[in-house]
Amino acid sequence: MSSLSRARNDPGQYDDLAAEWWAPRGAFCALHWLAEARARLVPPPVRPGAVLLDVGCGGGLLAPHLAGRGYHHIGIDVGAVAAATARGHGVDAVVGDAAALPVADASADVVVAGEIFEHVVDLEAVVAEVARVMRPGATLVCDTLAATRRCRFLMVTVAERMGVAPAGIHDPALFVDPGRLRRSCAAHGITLATTGLRPRVGHALAWAARRRDDVDLVPCRSTSIVYQGVGVKAATWTTC
C-alpha cells in the first residue's frame, strides 16, 4: 500500500507503488478496468499517424487496448518511474505536468485524460491545456470522480478498505462536479457529454470472492460516483 508518511494525493505514491502497475490484482487493478472502459470511447483515427495524447498515462495501461488501431500513442505523466514503465509497454511517454503539457498547440487528434482531473488543484488550468493541444475537431475522452458525498464514501472509505484503491491515493476535496467539468470544457470550445460508469455487479462479486481478476465497467445513468466524458473541440475554435 502507499506510504503512510505521504499526504493524500501526493503523486510520489505512484513511485512507491511502481511495482503494482501491471501486477495481477495489484493496487492499481481498478485503473486497468477504467483503461478498458475508456478505450471503448476512443474513435478510429481520422488520418495516418494520428496522435493520441494520454495525459496522466501512468504505467501505460491504455496501451494494450489501442494496439493495432493506428494511433501514435504519446503519454505524459508527472512521474518518471511511471513514464519509464509506460515506455516499456509501447507508449512514447515523457515526464510532464498536466497543467503545462510539453506538447505543441493543436497537435493531438485525441486527448485521453483518464482519472486525472480529480488529482489536480487547478482544474481550469488543466482543461485549458488539454484544449490547447487539441486540433480543431479533435476528441477528448476522460473519466473522473464526482464531487458528491456518496462518491467520497465509496471511493475513499470503502475502496481503500477493500483494496480497490491504495490508501491515501485520492484527496476527496479535489473530486469534480460533472457540471463544472462540462462548463470548463465549454469555455475552451469543447462540447462534453457525460455519463456514469459502474461495475458489472456479477463481475464485482466474483472479483471480491477472488474468482476473477478483472471487472467490466458499464455505462449508467447516474454520474454521482465515477463518470466518463466524451467531447469534441469546435472545428473553428482558436486558443486565445
Salt bridges, closest charged atoms under 4 A:
ASP10 OD2 - ARG6 NH1 3.36
ASP16 OD2 - ARG6 NE 2.58
ASP54 OD2 - HIS73 NE2 2.94
ASP92 OD2 - HIS72 NE2 3.08
ASP105 OD1 - ARG132 NH1 2.59
ASP109 OD1 - ARG47 NE 2.81
ASP109 OD1 - ARG135 NE 3.27
GLU118 OE2 - HIS119 NE2 3.80
GLU118 OE2 - HIS170 NE2 3.81
GLU124 OE1 - ARG180 NH2 3.01
GLU129 OE2 - ARG132 NE 2.72
ASP143 OD2 - ARG38 NE 2.66
GLU160 OE2 - ARG8 NH1 2.82
ASP213 OD1 - ARG25 NH1 3.63
ASP214 OD1 - ARG212 NH2 2.95
ASP216 OD1 - ARG40 NH2 2.38
ASP216 OD2 - ARG200 NH2 2.96
